[in-house]
Amino acid sequence: MKLSVFIKKLSNPRVRWRLKVALSVYGVAIILGLLGKVIYDVGYFNAQALENEKKAKLPVVKSEHPVLTMESAQRIVTGALREDPANPITIVSQIVDHNYKISTLIIEKDKVRKIAWIVDMRLFFIGNLYNEEGYNLTEGMERQHNINHADY
């Protein structure tokens, strides 16, 4: 199509009217879209600010998961074995693995080392712990840390 034929068609008043209407509709659609986007963004940021303000008013929580220290582990062991807290017989010598659900400890009593477990930062036990495949985790930890299997 030649340029002169195209210009001739655009000079027709009916074509010009349709072109003006089409461009006006597209322009209004673009403006409405931008206006909607701006209104959404303003509302979203106001909602985020309100949510942040509510979070700021909440009491501060130290940590989601408590951390097991040597002192807290010693306190749990001493309390579970009902020993004197000032002079415990069983000493926590090492925290091998700290997980907030189950922690592995090496305890020592009368120069005999043993693997012990603390569950949920409060339940202490000495004994065999098995995983879902039936593997004895206590024996594995004893071998890993060169501890002779001895009973208290």
ChimeraX commands (.cxc) that place a marker at each C-alpha (Angstrom):
marker #1 position 0.00,0.00,0.00 radius 0.5
marker #1 position 1.37,3.34,-0.98 radius 0.5
marker #1 position 1.68,6.26,1.38 radius 0.5
marker #1 position -0.49,8.49,-0.79 radius 0.5
marker #1 position -3.40,5.99,-0.63 radius 0.5
marker #1 position -3.04,5.84,3.17 radius 0.5
marker #1 position -3.08,9.64,3.50 radius 0.5
marker #1 position -6.10,9.81,1.20 radius 0.5
marker #1 position -8.00,7.36,3.45 radius 0.5
marker #1 position -7.06,9.36,6.58 radius 0.5
marker #1 position -8.42,12.54,5.02 radius 0.5
marker #1 position -11.92,11.04,4.98 radius 0.5
marker #1 position -13.91,12.65,7.86 radius 0.5
marker #1 position -15.52,9.35,8.85 radius 0.5
marker #1 position -12.10,7.66,9.24 radius 0.5
marker #1 position -10.78,10.62,11.21 radius 0.5
marker #1 position -13.77,10.46,13.58 radius 0.5
marker #1 position -13.29,6.71,14.17 radius 0.5
marker #1 position -9.56,7.21,14.76 radius 0.5
marker #1 position -10.22,9.99,17.30 radius 0.5
marker #1 position -12.80,7.84,19.14 radius 0.5
marker #1 position -10.49,4.80,19.20 radius 0.5
marker #1 position -7.53,6.84,20.47 radius 0.5
marker #1 position -9.73,8.50,23.10 radius 0.5
marker #1 position -10.99,5.11,24.34 radius 0.5
marker #1 position -7.42,3.76,24.56 radius 0.5
marker #1 position -6.27,6.91,26.35 radius 0.5
marker #1 position -9.10,6.71,28.89 radius 0.5
marker #1 position -8.38,3.00,29.48 radius 0.5
marker #1 position -4.70,3.72,30.12 radius 0.5
marker #1 position -5.52,6.59,32.49 radius 0.5
marker #1 position -8.06,4.43,34.41 radius 0.5
marker #1 position -5.50,1.64,34.65 radius 0.5
marker #1 position -2.84,3.97,36.03 radius 0.5
marker #1 position -5.32,5.55,38.43 radius 0.5
marker #1 position -6.37,2.11,39.70 radius 0.5
marker #1 position -2.71,1.12,40.18 radius 0.5
marker #1 position -1.96,4.28,42.15 radius 0.5
marker #1 position -5.05,3.80,44.35 radius 0.5
marker #1 position -4.11,0.15,44.99 radius 0.5
marker #1 position -0.51,1.05,45.87 radius 0.5
marker #1 position -1.58,3.79,48.29 radius 0.5
marker #1 position -4.05,1.43,49.99 radius 0.5
marker #1 position -1.49,-1.38,50.15 radius 0.5
marker #1 position 1.20,0.82,51.69 radius 0.5
marker #1 position -1.28,2.23,54.22 radius 0.5
marker #1 position -2.28,-1.32,55.17 radius 0.5
marker #1 position 1.38,-2.33,55.53 radius 0.5
marker #1 position 2.06,0.69,57.71 radius 0.5
marker #1 position -0.93,-0.18,59.89 radius 0.5
marker #1 position 0.22,-3.78,60.19 radius 0.5
marker #1 position 3.76,-2.69,61.09 radius 0.5
marker #1 position 2.33,-0.34,63.70 radius 0.5
marker #1 position 0.32,-3.19,65.25 radius 0.5
marker #1 position 3.42,-5.41,65.29 radius 0.5
marker #1 position 5.40,-2.65,66.97 radius 0.5
marker #1 position 2.86,-2.51,69.79 radius 0.5
marker #1 position 3.09,-6.25,70.48 radius 0.5
marker #1 position 5.36,-7.37,73.32 radius 0.5
marker #1 position 8.85,-8.30,72.20 radius 0.5
marker #1 position 9.60,-12.02,72.31 radius 0.5
marker #1 position 13.21,-12.95,72.99 radius 0.5
marker #1 position 13.56,-15.78,70.53 radius 0.5
marker #1 position 11.31,-18.24,68.82 radius 0.5
marker #1 position 13.40,-21.14,70.03 radius 0.5
marker #1 position 15.17,-21.21,73.39 radius 0.5
marker #1 position 18.92,-21.78,73.37 radius 0.5
marker #1 position 20.43,-24.50,75.51 radius 0.5
marker #1 position 23.54,-23.34,77.37 radius 0.5
marker #1 position 25.84,-25.36,79.59 radius 0.5
marker #1 position 24.30,-23.75,82.68 radius 0.5
marker #1 position 20.72,-24.46,81.65 radius 0.5
marker #1 position 21.64,-28.03,80.64 radius 0.5
marker #1 position 23.31,-28.56,84.03 radius 0.5
marker #1 position 20.22,-27.18,85.76 radius 0.5
marker #1 position 17.93,-29.56,83.82 radius 0.5
marker #1 position 20.17,-32.59,84.52 radius 0.5
marker #1 position 20.55,-31.76,88.19 radius 0.5
marker #1 position 16.81,-31.25,88.60 radius 0.5
marker #1 position 15.93,-34.47,86.77 radius 0.5
marker #1 position 18.39,-36.57,88.78 radius 0.5
marker #1 position 17.38,-34.80,92.02 radius 0.5
marker #1 position 20.89,-33.87,92.91 radius 0.5
marker #1 position 22.05,-30.91,94.97 radius 0.5
marker #1 position 22.19,-27.90,92.59 radius 0.5
marker #1 position 25.09,-26.40,94.54 radius 0.5
marker #1 position 27.17,-29.57,94.36 radius 0.5
marker #1 position 25.98,-31.83,91.53 radius 0.5
marker #1 position 27.39,-35.33,91.13 radius 0.5
marker #1 position 26.57,-35.60,87.43 radius 0.5
marker #1 position 28.32,-32.94,85.34 radius 0.5
marker #1 position 27.40,-31.86,81.81 radius 0.5
marker #1 position 30.76,-31.90,80.04 radius 0.5
marker #1 position 29.63,-31.05,76.51 radius 0.5
marker #1 position 26.58,-30.15,74.44 radius 0.5
marker #1 position 27.11,-32.19,71.29 radius 0.5
marker #1 position 24.14,-31.14,69.23 radius 0.5
marker #1 position 21.67,-28.42,70.12 radius 0.5
marker #1 position 18.29,-28.57,68.49 radius 0.5
marker #1 position 15.39,-26.83,70.19 radius 0.5
marker #1 position 13.40,-30.09,70.04 radius 0.5
marker #1 position 16.09,-32.58,71.10 radius 0.5
marker #1 position 19.60,-31.89,72.33 radius 0.5
marker #1 position 22.44,-34.35,72.76 radius 0.5
marker #1 position 24.70,-34.05,75.82 radius 0.5
marker #1 position 27.75,-35.79,77.15 radius 0.5
marker #1 position 27.45,-36.13,80.92 radius 0.5
marker #1 position 30.05,-37.39,83.35 radius 0.5
marker #1 position 29.57,-39.13,86.68 radius 0.5
marker #1 position 32.42,-40.76,88.59 radius 0.5
marker #1 position 34.68,-40.37,85.51 radius 0.5
marker #1 position 32.24,-42.38,83.39 radius 0.5
marker #1 position 30.97,-40.51,80.36 radius 0.5
marker #1 position 27.52,-41.16,78.92 radius 0.5
marker #1 position 25.27,-39.80,76.18 radius 0.5
marker #1 position 22.10,-38.11,77.46 radius 0.5
marker #1 position 19.20,-36.38,75.77 radius 0.5
marker #1 position 17.11,-33.30,76.56 radius 0.5
marker #1 position 13.76,-33.08,74.79 radius 0.5
marker #1 position 11.92,-29.75,74.40 radius 0.5
marker #1 position 14.31,-28.05,76.84 radius 0.5
marker #1 position 12.77,-29.81,79.85 radius 0.5
marker #1 position 12.66,-33.63,79.60 radius 0.5
marker #1 position 15.98,-35.32,80.43 radius 0.5
marker #1 position 16.73,-38.99,79.89 radius 0.5
marker #1 position 19.63,-41.37,79.66 radius 0.5
marker #1 position 19.08,-44.39,77.47 radius 0.5
marker #1 position 18.88,-45.63,73.94 radius 0.5
marker #1 position 17.18,-43.47,71.38 radius 0.5
marker #1 position 16.16,-45.01,68.07 radius 0.5
marker #1 position 15.27,-43.24,64.84 radius 0.5
marker #1 position 12.45,-44.31,62.48 radius 0.5
marker #1 position 14.71,-46.82,60.68 radius 0.5
marker #1 position 15.58,-48.53,63.96 radius 0.5
marker #1 position 19.13,-47.20,64.18 radius 0.5
marker #1 position 20.34,-46.70,67.76 radius 0.5
marker #1 position 21.33,-43.03,67.90 radius 0.5
marker #1 position 22.85,-43.34,71.37 radius 0.5
marker #1 position 25.30,-46.03,70.27 radius 0.5
marker #1 position 26.17,-43.99,67.19 radius 0.5
marker #1 position 26.96,-40.95,69.32 radius 0.5
marker #1 position 28.99,-43.09,71.75 radius 0.5
marker #1 position 31.10,-44.43,68.88 radius 0.5
marker #1 position 31.49,-40.98,67.37 radius 0.5
marker #1 position 32.81,-39.52,70.65 radius 0.5
marker #1 position 34.78,-42.63,71.77 radius 0.5
marker #1 position 32.63,-43.30,74.83 radius 0.5
marker #1 position 32.57,-46.81,76.31 radius 0.5
marker #1 position 29.06,-48.17,76.77 radius 0.5
marker #1 position 28.67,-48.19,80.54 radius 0.5
marker #1 position 25.57,-48.22,82.71 radius 0.5
marker #1 position 25.10,-45.99,85.70 radius 0.5
marker link #1:1,2 radius 0.2
marker link #1:2,3 radius 0.2
marker link #1:3,4 radius 0.2
marker link #1:4,5 radius 0.2
marker link #1:5,6 radius 0.2
marker link #1:6,7 radius 0.2
marker link #1:7,8 radius 0.2
marker link #1:8,9 radius 0.2
marker link #1:9,10 radius 0.2
marker link #1:10,11 radius 0.2
marker link #1:11,12 radius 0.2
marker link #1:12,13 radius 0.2
marker link #1:13,14 radius 0.2
marker link #1:14,15 radius 0.2
marker link #1:15,16 radius 0.2
marker link #1:16,17 radius 0.2
marker link #1:17,18 radius 0.2
marker link #1:18,19 radius 0.2
marker link #1:19,20 radius 0.2
marker link #1:20,21 radius 0.2
marker link #1:21,22 radius 0.2
marker link #1:22,23 radius 0.2
marker link #1:23,24 radius 0.2
marker link #1:24,25 radius 0.2
marker link #1:25,26 radius 0.2
marker link #1:26,27 radius 0.2
marker link #1:27,28 radius 0.2
marker link #1:28,29 radius 0.2
marker link #1:29,30 radius 0.2
marker link #1:30,31 radius 0.2
marker link #1:31,32 radius 0.2
marker link #1:32,33 radius 0.2
marker link #1:33,34 radius 0.2
marker link #1:34,35 radius 0.2
marker link #1:35,36 radius 0.2
marker link #1:36,37 radius 0.2
marker link #1:37,38 radius 0.2
marker link #1:38,39 radius 0.2
marker link #1:39,40 radius 0.2
marker link #1:40,41 radius 0.2
marker link #1:41,42 radius 0.2
marker link #1:42,43 radius 0.2
marker link #1:43,44 radius 0.2
marker link #1:44,45 radius 0.2
marker link #1:45,46 radius 0.2
marker link #1:46,47 radius 0.2
marker link #1:47,48 radius 0.2
marker link #1:48,49 radius 0.2
marker link #1:49,50 radius 0.2
marker link #1:50,51 radius 0.2
marker link #1:51,52 radius 0.2
marker link #1:52,53 radius 0.2
marker link #1:53,54 radius 0.2
marker link #1:54,55 radius 0.2
marker link #1:55,56 radius 0.2
marker link #1:56,57 radius 0.2
marker link #1:57,58 radius 0.2
marker link #1:58,59 radius 0.2
marker link #1:59,60 radius 0.2
marker link #1:60,61 radius 0.2
marker link #1:61,62 radius 0.2
marker link #1:62,63 radius 0.2
marker link #1:63,64 radius 0.2
marker link #1:64,65 radius 0.2
marker link #1:65,66 radius 0.2
marker link #1:66,67 radius 0.2
marker link #1:67,68 radius 0.2
marker link #1:68,69 radius 0.2
marker link #1:69,70 radius 0.2
marker link #1:70,71 radius 0.2
marker link #1:71,72 radius 0.2
marker link #1:72,73 radius 0.2
marker link #1:73,74 radius 0.2
marker link #1:74,75 radius 0.2
marker link #1:75,76 radius 0.2
marker link #1:76,77 radius 0.2
marker link #1:77,78 radius 0.2
marker link #1:78,79 radius 0.2
marker link #1:79,80 radius 0.2
marker link #1:80,81 radius 0.2
marker link #1:81,82 radius 0.2
marker link #1:82,83 radius 0.2
marker link #1:83,84 radius 0.2
marker link #1:84,85 radius 0.2
marker link #1:85,86 radius 0.2
marker link #1:86,87 radius 0.2
marker link #1:87,88 radius 0.2
marker link #1:88,89 radius 0.2
marker link #1:89,90 radius 0.2
marker link #1:90,91 radius 0.2
marker link #1:91,92 radius 0.2
marker link #1:92,93 radius 0.2
marker link #1:93,94 radius 0.2
marker link #1:94,95 radius 0.2
marker link #1:95,96 radius 0.2
marker link #1:96,97 radius 0.2
marker link #1:97,98 radius 0.2
marker link #1:98,99 radius 0.2
marker link #1:99,100 radius 0.2
marker link #1:100,101 radius 0.2
marker link #1:101,102 radius 0.2
marker link #1:102,103 radius 0.2
marker link #1:103,104 radius 0.2
marker link #1:104,105 radius 0.2
marker link #1:105,106 radius 0.2
marker link #1:106,107 radius 0.2
marker link #1:107,108 radius 0.2
marker link #1:108,109 radius 0.2
marker link #1:109,110 radius 0.2
marker link #1:110,111 radius 0.2
marker link #1:111,112 radius 0.2
marker link #1:112,113 radius 0.2
marker link #1:113,114 radius 0.2
marker link #1:114,115 radius 0.2
marker link #1:115,116 radius 0.2
marker link #1:116,117 radius 0.2
marker link #1:117,118 radius 0.2
marker link #1:118,119 radius 0.2
marker link #1:119,120 radius 0.2
marker link #1:120,121 radius 0.2
marker link #1:121,122 radius 0.2
marker link #1:122,123 radius 0.2
marker link #1:123,124 radius 0.2
marker link #1:124,125 radius 0.2
marker link #1:125,126 radius 0.2
marker link #1:126,127 radius 0.2
marker link #1:127,128 radius 0.2
marker link #1:128,129 radius 0.2
marker link #1:129,130 radius 0.2
marker link #1:130,131 radius 0.2
marker link #1:131,132 radius 0.2
marker link #1:132,133 radius 0.2
marker link #1:133,134 radius 0.2
marker link #1:134,135 radius 0.2
marker link #1:135,136 radius 0.2
marker link #1:136,137 radius 0.2
marker link #1:137,138 radius 0.2
marker link #1:138,139 radius 0.2
marker link #1:139,140 radius 0.2
marker link #1:140,141 radius 0.2
marker link #1:141,142 radius 0.2
marker link #1:142,143 radius 0.2
marker link #1:143,144 radius 0.2
marker link #1:144,145 radius 0.2
marker link #1:145,146 radius 0.2
marker link #1:146,147 radius 0.2
marker link #1:147,148 radius 0.2
marker link #1:148,149 radius 0.2
marker link #1:149,150 radius 0.2
marker link #1:150,151 radius 0.2
marker link #1:151,152 radius 0.2
view
